[in-house]
């Protein structure tokens, strides 16, 4: 674990400049977009942050400094929800390192997952995740990719009753698991589900999002850019005039606002190690959202690219 003093000495000047620049890029007149978590009504800013691949780095000051900039841009843009997992290598530890290095504790909605087999192994892993991410109590813990979900969900229910975690859920990043996830959503008392959804991969619109809305389950959306594949279609193309009506200034924001136009979407968690990309993502945390007619037009425009 890097010493807090070392990281602060390396990056204090960069942090101050980036924070001011990001705040200047978001017009003060644009409202922050928040969605309620159905099980409690608590409001959550719609733009969260994923850590898969991007935060799986070494723990030296040179590796951590850019991550500190990225996280500072995230918080400066009004974000609170950071999602990680033991599956993501060193990501939980790097999140914790950066949080420890911040001069002032940010407003954080901490989320991770349990990804192992067996009750005791699950408990040990979740306790280790708390140490790695530097959180006393997670806001959300979800069973990752349905791994031994019956065992871990029972533990999470007990933890929630005991006040050890605020929300519980389950995730999948595999379309082949949608049927099993739907069955769990219909039968289990979940606060959150996480799955993939974007303007190209709209499978979630068929059943996952409607069942989440019906059952009062918050949704956390991963792979909003189809792992970057969407940009290969729009690269070099001019933004349509519709973008201005939605306070959109980039194709990345265009894709995010399409997702947010679905009323059953609670939060999106794109992952990036680029401060410029993070700043761009966070601009989608503000402004107007598309109505159904505008969403249909967004889809039509995308399909013509």
Secondary structure by P-SEA (a helix, b strand, c coil): cccaaaaaaacaaaaaaaaaaaaaaccccbbbbbbcccccccccccbbbbbccccccccccccaaaaaaaaaaaaaacccbbbccccccaaaaaaaaaaaacccccccbbbbbbbcccaaaaaaaaaaaaaaaccccccbbbbccccaaaaaaaaaaaaaaaccccccbbbbccccaaaaaaaaaacccccbbbbbbccccccccccaaaaaaaabbbbbbccccccaaaaaaaccccccccccccccccaaaaaaaaaaccccccbbbbbbccaaaaaaaaaacccccccaaaaaaaaaaaaac
